[in-house]
Amino acid sequence: MRLRVAMVVSHPIQYLCPMYQQIAADGRVDLQVIFAEGGAGARFDKDFGQVVKWQDNILEGYPHRIIEAPASSRSAAVVEELKKFQPDVLHVNGYHLPYLRAALRWARTSGAATMITTDSELLHPRPWHARLIKRLVLPRLFSGIHQFLTMGDENGKYFEHYGASADRFLRLSWPIDSTYYDQLLAKRDELRQATRGRLGIAPDAVAILCVGKLIPRKAQADLIQAFVQATAGGRRSAVLLLAGNGVDRARLEELARPASPAVRFLGFVDVDKLPECYIASDVYAHPATMDPHPVAISEALYCSLPIVVSDRVGSRGPTDDVQVGRNGWVFPVGNVAVLSEILADLIDHPEKRAVAGKISRELGLTHTADHSARQLIEGAQRALRVRDGVTH
């Protein structure tokens, strides 16, 4: 009989749904995805300050249930769906919402094996009361988990810090919409030339890209200041592309004025247009003061970009997306001078960018939908063996 796997997530997300399709197509699993907070309709994002809508086909190709219920009855509705499906293995994407914890409690009483994925890390400071609550609650919660699907090195450290055993870890590289990216990468040179032409980027200019909401914790201000220093006096031919929108935009535009027009604000970019931004760029930078494991970095890897991050970004590590000395550079958060030196060095040395870009592409291939699907299925099989006390 096929393994019955239920996955409880909030709502359909563009880059995850291709993984569900691959799991359903694999043949080894009878899958049920439970969307606890509704379907694929347009949603207002308060940080972007606008309505965001995913592509139309993200609900196709895999079994799913959509729960349309108020928050007060959402947990009961999720548990009811689990009772109907009777999974062998339950996977939850996080533990912070009541219906996720309700799903885990149901699994514990029903005997289903459990898997969990979060992007949590220990890099950013937390209030003392949050640390205390986690210290009291998480070891007990994690003791009932049969398999931890870790997103990266820092994520694994988080689980271990709260009592999880590393022998229950399996790396799950959270996927991107790799099939769609492949379609565009097949015509990379043509698309790069067209996009750079549309954005007015000179052929010899080095394009540095940052993707994310224009909000304080994303720290684009540090990136702008570092870029201004690195390119002061026209010493280097480079442009900085900021893809995103948010409450900080006016302040950032004023900060960027001395470097105008080399700093370009692209505004909110739809997910189907984002690959064009990566393809048109030469370096990806993510200066955030807190960002556990950004999908933008995984997308940039897939498009062969060297990566620059602050030391508060959870994607860095010896076996993670950003590997220092190979495809990545890390600077102390908020240290504009060090970031400026890194940017200047990458602008001046195309050979460094080329070598790092090749390694990024190799690491990016772990983020394909089919690779992530295989890892999740392996995790489900391992979870069952742990539940049953099988050691081989």
Contacts in CASP RR format, 6 or more apart in sequence:
PFRMAT RR
TARGET T0000
AUTHOR 0000-0000-0000
METHOD contacts of the structure
MODEL  1
MRLRVAMVVSHPIQYLCPMYQQIAADGRVDLQVIFAEGGAGARFDKDFGQ
VVKWQDNILEGYPHRIIEAPASSRSAAVVEELKKFQPDVLHVNGYHLPYL
RAALRWARTSGAATMITTDSELLHPRPWHARLIKRLVLPRLFSGIHQFLT
MGDENGKYFEHYGASADRFLRLSWPIDSTYYDQLLAKRDELRQATRGRLG
IAPDAVAILCVGKLIPRKAQADLIQAFVQATAGGRRSAVLLLAGNGVDRA
RLEELARPASPAVRFLGFVDVDKLPECYIASDVYAHPATMDPHPVAISEA
LYCSLPIVVSDRVGSRGPTDDVQVGRNGWVFPVGNVAVLSEILADLIDHP
EKRAVAGKISRELGLTHTADHSARQLIEGAQRALRVRDGVTH
2 27 0 8 1.000
2 28 0 8 1.000
2 29 0 8 1.000
2 30 0 8 1.000
3 28 0 8 1.000
3 29 0 8 1.000
3 30 0 8 1.000
3 88 0 8 1.000
3 89 0 8 1.000
3 377 0 8 1.000
3 380 0 8 1.000
3 381 0 8 1.000
3 384 0 8 1.000
4 29 0 8 1.000
4 30 0 8 1.000
4 32 0 8 1.000
4 85 0 8 1.000
4 86 0 8 1.000
4 87 0 8 1.000
4 88 0 8 1.000
4 89 0 8 1.000
5 23 0 8 1.000
5 29 0 8 1.000
5 30 0 8 1.000
5 31 0 8 1.000
5 32 0 8 1.000
5 87 0 8 1.000
5 88 0 8 1.000
5 89 0 8 1.000
5 90 0 8 1.000
5 91 0 8 1.000
5 376 0 8 1.000
5 377 0 8 1.000
5 380 0 8 1.000
6 31 0 8 1.000
6 32 0 8 1.000
6 33 0 8 1.000
6 34 0 8 1.000
6 81 0 8 1.000
6 82 0 8 1.000
6 85 0 8 1.000
6 87 0 8 1.000
6 89 0 8 1.000
6 90 0 8 1.000
6 91 0 8 1.000
6 112 0 8 1.000
7 20 0 8 1.000
7 31 0 8 1.000
7 32 0 8 1.000
7 33 0 8 1.000
7 34 0 8 1.000
7 90 0 8 1.000
7 91 0 8 1.000
7 92 0 8 1.000
7 93 0 8 1.000
8 34 0 8 1.000
8 36 0 8 1.000
8 78 0 8 1.000
8 82 0 8 1.000
8 90 0 8 1.000
8 91 0 8 1.000
8 92 0 8 1.000
8 93 0 8 1.000
8 99 0 8 1.000
8 100 0 8 1.000
8 103 0 8 1.000
9 16 0 8 1.000
9 33 0 8 1.000
9 34 0 8 1.000
9 35 0 8 1.000
9 36 0 8 1.000
9 93 0 8 1.000
10 35 0 8 1.000
10 36 0 8 1.000
10 37 0 8 1.000
10 93 0 8 1.000
10 97 0 8 1.000
11 35 0 8 1.000
11 36 0 8 1.000
11 37 0 8 1.000
11 38 0 8 1.000
11 39 0 8 1.000
11 40 0 8 1.000
11 43 0 8 1.000
12 35 0 8 1.000
12 39 0 8 1.000
12 40 0 8 1.000
12 54 0 8 1.000
12 58 0 8 1.000
12 59 0 8 1.000
12 64 0 8 1.000
13 54 0 8 1.000
13 58 0 8 1.000
14 54 0 8 1.000
14 55 0 8 1.000
14 58 0 8 1.000
14 177 0 8 1.000
14 271 0 8 1.000
15 174 0 8 1.000
15 175 0 8 1.000
15 176 0 8 1.000
15 177 0 8 1.000
15 295 0 8 1.000
16 174 0 8 1.000
16 175 0 8 1.000
17 58 0 8 1.000
17 59 0 8 1.000
17 62 0 8 1.000
18 175 0 8 1.000
18 177 0 8 1.000
18 178 0 8 1.000
18 179 0 8 1.000
18 180 0 8 1.000
18 369 0 8 1.000
19 175 0 8 1.000
19 369 0 8 1.000
19 372 0 8 1.000
19 373 0 8 1.000
19 376 0 8 1.000
20 31 0 8 1.000
20 33 0 8 1.000
20 61 0 8 1.000
20 62 0 8 1.000
20 64 0 8 1.000
21 60 0 8 1.000
21 61 0 8 1.000
21 62 0 8 1.000
21 369 0 8 1.000
22 369 0 8 1.000
22 370 0 8 1.000
22 372 0 8 1.000
22 373 0 8 1.000
23 29 0 8 1.000
23 31 0 8 1.000
23 62 0 8 1.000
23 373 0 8 1.000
23 376 0 8 1.000
23 377 0 8 1.000
24 31 0 8 1.000
24 61 0 8 1.000
24 62 0 8 1.000
24 63 0 8 1.000
25 61 0 8 1.000
26 373 0 8 1.000
26 374 0 8 1.000
26 377 0 8 1.000
28 377 0 8 1.000
29 377 0 8 1.000
29 380 0 8 1.000
31 62 0 8 1.000
31 63 0 8 1.000
32 63 0 8 1.000
32 64 0 8 1.000
32 65 0 8 1.000
32 81 0 8 1.000
32 85 0 8 1.000
32 87 0 8 1.000
33 62 0 8 1.000
33 63 0 8 1.000
33 64 0 8 1.000
33 65 0 8 1.000
34 64 0 8 1.000
34 65 0 8 1.000
34 67 0 8 1.000
34 78 0 8 1.000
34 81 0 8 1.000
34 82 0 8 1.000
35 64 0 8 1.000
35 65 0 8 1.000
35 66 0 8 1.000
35 67 0 8 1.000
36 67 0 8 1.000
36 74 0 8 1.000
36 77 0 8 1.000
36 78 0 8 1.000
36 97 0 8 1.000
36 99 0 8 1.000
37 67 0 8 1.000
37 74 0 8 1.000
38 66 0 8 1.000
38 67 0 8 1.000
38 68 0 8 1.000
39 59 0 8 1.000
39 66 0 8 1.000
39 68 0 8 1.000
40 54 0 8 1.000
40 56 0 8 1.000
40 58 0 8 1.000
40 59 0 8 1.000
41 53 0 8 1.000
41 54 0 8 1.000
42 51 0 8 1.000
42 52 0 8 1.000
42 53 0 8 1.000
43 51 0 8 1.000
43 52 0 8 1.000
43 53 0 8 1.000
44 50 0 8 1.000
44 51 0 8 1.000
44 52 0 8 1.000
45 51 0 8 1.000
45 52 0 8 1.000
45 213 0 8 1.000
47 213 0 8 1.000
47 215 0 8 1.000
47 246 0 8 1.000
47 247 0 8 1.000
48 213 0 8 1.000
48 244 0 8 1.000
48 245 0 8 1.000
48 246 0 8 1.000
48 268 0 8 1.000
49 245 0 8 1.000
49 246 0 8 1.000
49 247 0 8 1.000
50 245 0 8 1.000
50 268 0 8 1.000
52 268 0 8 1.000
54 271 0 8 1.000
55 271 0 8 1.000
55 272 0 8 1.000
65 81 0 8 1.000
67 74 0 8 1.000
67 77 0 8 1.000
67 78 0 8 1.000
67 81 0 8 1.000
69 77 0 8 1.000
71 98 0 8 1.000
74 98 0 8 1.000
74 99 0 8 1.000
75 98 0 8 1.000
75 99 0 8 1.000
75 101 0 8 1.000
75 102 0 8 1.000
76 102 0 8 1.000
77 99 0 8 1.000
78 99 0 8 1.000
78 102 0 8 1.000
78 103 0 8 1.000
79 102 0 8 1.000
79 103 0 8 1.000
79 106 0 8 1.000
82 90 0 8 1.000
82 103 0 8 1.000
82 106 0 8 1.000
82 107 0 8 1.000
82 110 0 8 1.000
82 112 0 8 1.000
83 106 0 8 1.000
86 110 0 8 1.000
87 112 0 8 1.000
88 112 0 8 1.000
88 113 0 8 1.000
88 380 0 8 1.000
88 384 0 8 1.000
89 112 0 8 1.000
89 113 0 8 1.000
89 114 0 8 1.000
89 115 0 8 1.000
89 380 0 8 1.000
89 383 0 8 1.000
89 384 0 8 1.000
90 103 0 8 1.000
90 104 0 8 1.000
90 106 0 8 1.000
90 107 0 8 1.000
90 112 0 8 1.000
90 113 0 8 1.000
90 114 0 8 1.000
90 115 0 8 1.000
91 114 0 8 1.000
91 115 0 8 1.000
91 116 0 8 1.000
91 117 0 8 1.000
91 149 0 8 1.000
91 376 0 8 1.000
91 380 0 8 1.000
92 100 0 8 1.000
92 103 0 8 1.000
92 104 0 8 1.000
92 114 0 8 1.000
92 115 0 8 1.000
92 116 0 8 1.000
92 117 0 8 1.000
93 100 0 8 1.000
93 117 0 8 1.000
93 118 0 8 1.000
94 100 0 8 1.000
94 116 0 8 1.000
94 117 0 8 1.000
94 118 0 8 1.000
95 101 0 8 1.000
95 104 0 8 1.000
95 116 0 8 1.000
95 118 0 8 1.000
95 141 0 8 1.000
101 141 0 8 1.000
104 114 0 8 1.000
104 116 0 8 1.000
104 141 0 8 1.000
104 144 0 8 1.000
104 145 0 8 1.000
106 112 0 8 1.000
107 113 0 8 1.000
107 114 0 8 1.000
108 114 0 8 1.000
108 144 0 8 1.000
111 387 0 8 1.000
113 146 0 8 1.000
113 147 0 8 1.000
113 380 0 8 1.000
113 383 0 8 1.000
113 384 0 8 1.000
113 386 0 8 1.000
113 387 0 8 1.000
114 144 0 8 1.000
114 145 0 8 1.000
114 146 0 8 1.000
114 147 0 8 1.000
114 383 0 8 1.000
115 145 0 8 1.000
115 146 0 8 1.000
115 147 0 8 1.000
115 148 0 8 1.000
115 149 0 8 1.000
115 376 0 8 1.000
115 379 0 8 1.000
115 380 0 8 1.000
115 383 0 8 1.000
116 145 0 8 1.000
116 147 0 8 1.000
116 148 0 8 1.000
116 149 0 8 1.000
117 149 0 8 1.000
117 150 0 8 1.000
117 151 0 8 1.000
117 172 0 8 1.000
117 174 0 8 1.000
118 151 0 8 1.000
118 155 0 8 1.000
118 158 0 8 1.000
119 151 0 8 1.000
119 155 0 8 1.000
119 174 0 8 1.000
119 292 0 8 1.000
119 293 0 8 1.000
119 314 0 8 1.000
120 155 0 8 1.000
120 158 0 8 1.000
120 292 0 8 1.000
121 154 0 8 1.000
121 155 0 8 1.000
121 157 0 8 1.000
121 158 0 8 1.000
121 292 0 8 1.000
121 293 0 8 1.000
121 314 0 8 1.000
122 154 0 8 1.000
122 157 0 8 1.000
122 158 0 8 1.000
122 161 0 8 1.000
123 154 0 8 1.000
123 290 0 8 1.000
123 311 0 8 1.000
123 312 0 8 1.000
123 313 0 8 1.000
123 314 0 8 1.000
124 289 0 8 1.000
124 290 0 8 1.000
124 312 0 8 1.000
126 134 0 8 1.000
134 162 0 8 1.000
135 162 0 8 1.000
138 162 0 8 1.000
138 163 0 8 1.000
139 162 0 8 1.000
139 163 0 8 1.000
142 148 0 8 1.000
142 159 0 8 1.000
142 162 0 8 1.000
142 163 0 8 1.000
142 164 0 8 1.000
143 163 0 8 1.000
145 164 0 8 1.000
145 168 0 8 1.000
146 168 0 8 1.000
146 382 0 8 1.000
146 383 0 8 1.000
146 384 0 8 1.000
146 386 0 8 1.000
146 387 0 8 1.000
147 168 0 8 1.000
147 170 0 8 1.000
147 379 0 8 1.000
147 380 0 8 1.000
147 382 0 8 1.000
147 383 0 8 1.000
147 386 0 8 1.000
148 156 0 8 1.000
148 159 0 8 1.000
148 164 0 8 1.000
148 168 0 8 1.000
148 169 0 8 1.000
148 170 0 8 1.000
149 170 0 8 1.000
149 171 0 8 1.000
149 172 0 8 1.000
149 375 0 8 1.000
149 376 0 8 1.000
149 379 0 8 1.000
150 156 0 8 1.000
150 159 0 8 1.000
150 169 0 8 1.000
150 170 0 8 1.000
150 171 0 8 1.000
150 172 0 8 1.000
151 171 0 8 1.000
151 172 0 8 1.000
151 173 0 8 1.000
151 174 0 8 1.000
151 292 0 8 1.000
151 293 0 8 1.000
152 171 0 8 1.000
152 293 0 8 1.000
152 314 0 8 1.000
152 315 0 8 1.000
152 317 0 8 1.000
152 319 0 8 1.000
152 320 0 8 1.000
152 321 0 8 1.000
153 316 0 8 1.000
153 317 0 8 1.000
153 318 0 8 1.000
153 319 0 8 1.000
153 320 0 8 1.000
154 292 0 8 1.000
154 293 0 8 1.000
154 314 0 8 1.000
154 316 0 8 1.000
154 317 0 8 1.000
154 320 0 8 1.000
155 292 0 8 1.000
155 293 0 8 1.000
155 314 0 8 1.000
156 164 0 8 1.000
156 166 0 8 1.000
156 169 0 8 1.000
159 169 0 8 1.000
160 166 0 8 1.000
168 382 0 8 1.000
168 386 0 8 1.000
170 375 0 8 1.000
170 378 0 8 1.000
170 379 0 8 1.000
170 382 0 8 1.000
171 319 0 8 1.000
171 375 0 8 1.000
172 372 0 8 1.000
172 375 0 8 1.000
172 376 0 8 1.000
172 379 0 8 1.000
173 298 0 8 1.000
173 364 0 8 1.000
173 366 0 8 1.000
173 367 0 8 1.000
173 371 0 8 1.000
173 372 0 8 1.000
173 375 0 8 1.000
174 293 0 8 1.000
174 295 0 8 1.000
174 298 0 8 1.000
174 367 0 8 1.000
174 372 0 8 1.000
175 298 0 8 1.000
175 367 0 8 1.000
175 368 0 8 1.000
175 369 0 8 1.000
175 371 0 8 1.000
175 372 0 8 1.000
175 373 0 8 1.000
176 295 0 8 1.000
176 298 0 8 1.000
176 299 0 8 1.000
176 302 0 8 1.000
176 367 0 8 1.000
176 368 0 8 1.000
176 369 0 8 1.000
177 271 0 8 1.000
177 369 0 8 1.000
178 302 0 8 1.000
178 367 0 8 1.000
178 368 0 8 1.000
178 369 0 8 1.000
178 370 0 8 1.000
179 369 0 8 1.000
180 272 0 8 1.000
180 275 0 8 1.000
181 275 0 8 1.000
181 299 0 8 1.000
181 302 0 8 1.000
181 303 0 8 1.000
184 191 0 8 1.000
184 275 0 8 1.000
184 276 0 8 1.000
184 279 0 8 1.000
185 275 0 8 1.000
185 279 0 8 1.000
185 302 0 8 1.000
185 303 0 8 1.000
188 279 0 8 1.000
191 276 0 8 1.000
191 279 0 8 1.000
191 280 0 8 1.000
192 279 0 8 1.000
192 280 0 8 1.000
195 276 0 8 1.000
195 277 0 8 1.000
195 279 0 8 1.000
195 280 0 8 1.000
196 203 0 8 1.000
196 207 0 8 1.000
196 280 0 8 1.000
199 239 0 8 1.000
199 241 0 8 1.000
199 264 0 8 1.000
199 266 0 8 1.000
199 280 0 8 1.000
201 207 0 8 1.000
201 239 0 8 1.000
201 280 0 8 1.000
202 237 0 8 1.000
204 237 0 8 1.000
205 237 0 8 1.000
205 238 0 8 1.000
205 239 0 8 1.000
206 236 0 8 1.000
206 237 0 8 1.000
206 238 0 8 1.000
206 239 0 8 1.000
206 282 0 8 1.000
206 283 0 8 1.000
206 346 0 8 1.000
206 347 0 8 1.000
206 353 0 8 1.000
207 238 0 8 1.000
207 239 0 8 1.000
207 240 0 8 1.000
207 241 0 8 1.000
207 280 0 8 1.000
207 281 0 8 1.000
207 282 0 8 1.000
207 283 0 8 1.000
208 223 0 8 1.000
208 227 0 8 1.000
208 238 0 8 1.000
208 239 0 8 1.000
208 240 0 8 1.000
208 241 0 8 1.000
208 281 0 8 1.000
208 282 0 8 1.000
208 283 0 8 1.000
208 284 0 8 1.000
208 285 0 8 1.000
208 343 0 8 1.000
208 346 0 8 1.000
208 347 0 8 1.000
209 241 0 8 1.000
209 243 0 8 1.000
209 277 0 8 1.000
209 278 0 8 1.000
209 280 0 8 1.000
209 281 0 8 1.000
209 283 0 8 1.000
209 284 0 8 1.000
209 285 0 8 1.000
209 300 0 8 1.000
209 305 0 8 1.000
210 218 0 8 1.000
210 220 0 8 1.000
210 223 0 8 1.000
210 240 0 8 1.000
210 241 0 8 1.000
210 242 0 8 1.000
210 243 0 8 1.000
210 284 0 8 1.000
210 285 0 8 1.000
210 286 0 8 1.000
210 287 0 8 1.000
211 243 0 8 1.000
211 244 0 8 1.000
211 269 0 8 1.000
211 274 0 8 1.000
211 277 0 8 1.000
211 284 0 8 1.000
211 296 0 8 1.000
211 299 0 8 1.000
211 300 0 8 1.000
212 218 0 8 1.000
212 243 0 8 1.000
212 244 0 8 1.000
212 294 0 8 1.000
212 296 0 8 1.000
213 244 0 8 1.000
213 245 0 8 1.000
213 246 0 8 1.000
214 220 0 8 1.000
214 242 0 8 1.000
214 244 0 8 1.000
214 245 0 8 1.000
214 246 0 8 1.000
214 247 0 8 1.000
214 248 0 8 1.000
214 249 0 8 1.000
214 252 0 8 1.000
215 246 0 8 1.000
215 247 0 8 1.000
215 248 0 8 1.000
216 248 0 8 1.000
216 289 0 8 1.000
217 288 0 8 1.000
217 289 0 8 1.000
217 290 0 8 1.000
217 291 0 8 1.000
218 248 0 8 1.000
218 287 0 8 1.000
218 288 0 8 1.000
218 289 0 8 1.000
218 291 0 8 1.000
219 287 0 8 1.000
219 288 0 8 1.000
219 289 0 8 1.000
219 310 0 8 1.000
219 333 0 8 1.000
219 334 0 8 1.000
220 242 0 8 1.000
220 248 0 8 1.000
220 252 0 8 1.000
220 287 0 8 1.000
221 248 0 8 1.000
221 251 0 8 1.000
221 252 0 8 1.000
221 255 0 8 1.000
222 287 0 8 1.000
222 310 0 8 1.000
222 334 0 8 1.000
222 336 0 8 1.000
222 339 0 8 1.000
223 240 0 8 1.000
223 242 0 8 1.000
223 285 0 8 1.000
223 287 0 8 1.000
223 339 0 8 1.000
224 240 0 8 1.000
224 242 0 8 1.000
224 252 0 8 1.000
224 255 0 8 1.000
224 256 0 8 1.000
224 259 0 8 1.000
224 263 0 8 1.000
225 255 0 8 1.000
225 336 0 8 1.000
225 340 0 8 1.000
226 287 0 8 1.000
226 336 0 8 1.000
226 337 0 8 1.000
226 339 0 8 1.000
226 340 0 8 1.000
226 343 0 8 1.000
227 238 0 8 1.000
227 240 0 8 1.000
227 259 0 8 1.000
227 262 0 8 1.000
227 263 0 8 1.000
227 340 0 8 1.000
227 343 0 8 1.000
228 256 0 8 1.000
228 258 0 8 1.000
228 259 0 8 1.000
228 263 0 8 1.000
229 336 0 8 1.000
229 337 0 8 1.000
229 340 0 8 1.000
230 236 0 8 1.000
230 238 0 8 1.000
230 340 0 8 1.000
230 341 0 8 1.000
230 343 0 8 1.000
230 344 0 8 1.000
230 347 0 8 1.000
231 238 0 8 1.000
231 259 0 8 1.000
231 262 0 8 1.000
231 347 0 8 1.000
236 344 0 8 1.000
236 347 0 8 1.000
236 348 0 8 1.000
237 347 0 8 1.000
238 262 0 8 1.000
238 343 0 8 1.000
238 347 0 8 1.000
239 262 0 8 1.000
239 263 0 8 1.000
239 264 0 8 1.000
240 256 0 8 1.000
240 259 0 8 1.000
240 262 0 8 1.000
240 263 0 8 1.000
240 264 0 8 1.000
241 264 0 8 1.000
241 266 0 8 1.000
241 277 0 8 1.000
241 280 0 8 1.000
241 281 0 8 1.000
242 252 0 8 1.000
242 263 0 8 1.000
242 264 0 8 1.000
242 265 0 8 1.000
242 266 0 8 1.000
242 267 0 8 1.000
243 266 0 8 1.000
243 267 0 8 1.000
243 269 0 8 1.000
243 274 0 8 1.000
243 277 0 8 1.000
244 265 0 8 1.000
244 266 0 8 1.000
244 267 0 8 1.000
244 268 0 8 1.000
244 269 0 8 1.000
245 267 0 8 1.000
245 268 0 8 1.000
249 265 0 8 1.000
249 267 0 8 1.000
252 265 0 8 1.000
253 265 0 8 1.000
256 263 0 8 1.000
256 265 0 8 1.000
266 277 0 8 1.000
269 277 0 8 1.000
274 299 0 8 1.000
275 299 0 8 1.000
275 303 0 8 1.000
278 284 0 8 1.000
278 299 0 8 1.000
278 300 0 8 1.000
278 302 0 8 1.000
278 303 0 8 1.000
278 305 0 8 1.000
279 303 0 8 1.000
281 300 0 8 1.000
281 303 0 8 1.000
281 305 0 8 1.000
282 305 0 8 1.000
282 306 0 8 1.000
282 346 0 8 1.000
282 353 0 8 1.000
283 305 0 8 1.000
283 306 0 8 1.000
283 307 0 8 1.000
283 308 0 8 1.000
283 343 0 8 1.000
283 346 0 8 1.000
283 347 0 8 1.000
283 353 0 8 1.000
284 296 0 8 1.000
284 297 0 8 1.000
284 300 0 8 1.000
284 305 0 8 1.000
284 306 0 8 1.000
284 307 0 8 1.000
284 308 0 8 1.000
285 307 0 8 1.000
285 308 0 8 1.000
285 309 0 8 1.000
285 339 0 8 1.000
285 343 0 8 1.000
286 294 0 8 1.000
286 296 0 8 1.000
286 297 0 8 1.000
286 307 0 8 1.000
286 308 0 8 1.000
286 309 0 8 1.000
286 310 0 8 1.000
286 313 0 8 1.000
286 315 0 8 1.000
287 308 0 8 1.000
287 309 0 8 1.000
287 310 0 8 1.000
287 331 0 8 1.000
287 333 0 8 1.000
287 334 0 8 1.000
287 339 0 8 1.000
288 294 0 8 1.000
288 309 0 8 1.000
288 310 0 8 1.000
288 312 0 8 1.000
288 313 0 8 1.000
288 333 0 8 1.000
289 310 0 8 1.000
289 312 0 8 1.000
289 333 0 8 1.000
289 334 0 8 1.000
290 312 0 8 1.000
291 312 0 8 1.000
291 313 0 8 1.000
291 314 0 8 1.000
291 315 0 8 1.000
292 314 0 8 1.000
293 314 0 8 1.000
293 315 0 8 1.000
293 321 0 8 1.000
294 313 0 8 1.000
294 315 0 8 1.000
297 307 0 8 1.000
297 309 0 8 1.000
297 313 0 8 1.000
297 315 0 8 1.000
297 321 0 8 1.000
297 322 0 8 1.000
298 315 0 8 1.000
298 321 0 8 1.000
298 364 0 8 1.000
298 367 0 8 1.000
300 307 0 8 1.000
300 360 0 8 1.000
301 307 0 8 1.000
301 321 0 8 1.000
301 327 0 8 1.000
301 360 0 8 1.000
301 361 0 8 1.000
301 363 0 8 1.000
301 364 0 8 1.000
301 367 0 8 1.000
302 361 0 8 1.000
302 364 0 8 1.000
302 365 0 8 1.000
302 367 0 8 1.000
303 361 0 8 1.000
304 357 0 8 1.000
304 358 0 8 1.000
304 360 0 8 1.000
304 361 0 8 1.000
305 357 0 8 1.000
305 360 0 8 1.000
306 327 0 8 1.000
306 328 0 8 1.000
306 329 0 8 1.000
306 346 0 8 1.000
306 352 0 8 1.000
306 353 0 8 1.000
306 356 0 8 1.000
306 357 0 8 1.000
306 360 0 8 1.000
307 315 0 8 1.000
307 321 0 8 1.000
307 322 0 8 1.000
307 327 0 8 1.000
307 328 0 8 1.000
307 329 0 8 1.000
307 356 0 8 1.000
307 360 0 8 1.000
308 328 0 8 1.000
308 329 0 8 1.000
308 330 0 8 1.000
308 331 0 8 1.000
308 339 0 8 1.000
308 342 0 8 1.000
308 343 0 8 1.000
308 346 0 8 1.000
309 315 0 8 1.000
309 316 0 8 1.000
309 322 0 8 1.000
309 328 0 8 1.000
309 329 0 8 1.000
309 330 0 8 1.000
309 331 0 8 1.000
310 330 0 8 1.000
310 331 0 8 1.000
310 332 0 8 1.000
310 333 0 8 1.000
310 334 0 8 1.000
310 339 0 8 1.000
311 330 0 8 1.000
311 331 0 8 1.000
311 332 0 8 1.000
311 333 0 8 1.000
312 333 0 8 1.000
313 322 0 8 1.000
314 320 0 8 1.000
315 321 0 8 1.000
315 322 0 8 1.000
316 322 0 8 1.000
316 323 0 8 1.000
316 324 0 8 1.000
316 328 0 8 1.000
316 330 0 8 1.000
317 323 0 8 1.000
317 324 0 8 1.000
321 363 0 8 1.000
321 364 0 8 1.000
322 328 0 8 1.000
322 330 0 8 1.000
323 359 0 8 1.000
323 363 0 8 1.000
324 330 0 8 1.000
326 356 0 8 1.000
326 359 0 8 1.000
327 356 0 8 1.000
327 357 0 8 1.000
327 359 0 8 1.000
327 360 0 8 1.000
327 363 0 8 1.000
328 356 0 8 1.000
328 360 0 8 1.000
329 342 0 8 1.000
329 346 0 8 1.000
331 338 0 8 1.000
331 339 0 8 1.000
331 342 0 8 1.000
332 338 0 8 1.000
345 352 0 8 1.000
346 352 0 8 1.000
346 353 0 8 1.000
365 371 0 8 1.000
385 391 0 8 1.000
END
